[in-house]
């Protein structure tokens, strides 16, 4: 028997990545997961609560992915960061320029609102930046990087890649992600 909670989250991730949060009705998610309204409300208080859980889970998975790249000791620290963003280029934007990053997709939709989803978005992005900052600080201490303000570098890189992914999708131009990588390399080697 399949896990209905996970089936609903998987269906929601797929549909929201395609259509945005506001563009997907609750029944569409339920039908995609082959569930019922009762099964949905057994796990989630509302669509907003569902969105917050979806974002929380997405960030946790993304943090694990980032950690795998940053802990790859077969590469120099700057190469680990570049490898992470190389992977980002492959998984966050399809060949036909559809955004496959829930954070990029929903950032404009939920930011600025006092909602559970906004809180999860803020908490998740903070964790991503903190993980990168900690990595940069440790690399500075080891002498393998020399970043003057590690936290600012982490914020800049995260913001850069969110924005450039959105821009690449809007303009249907993957070269924009190449520009993001050049900026990343430059920031890591200053």
Buried (B, 14 or more C-beta within 10 A) or exposed (E): EEEBBEBBBBBBBBBBBEEBBEEBEBEBBBEBBEBEEEBBBEBBEEBBBBBBBBBBBBBEEBBEBBEEBBEBEEEBBBBBBBBBBBBBBEEBBEEEEEBBBBBBBBBEBBEEEEBBBBBBBEBBBEBBBEBBBBBBBBBBEEEEBEBEEBBBBBBBBBEBBBBBBBBBBEEEEEEBBEBBBEBBBEBBEE
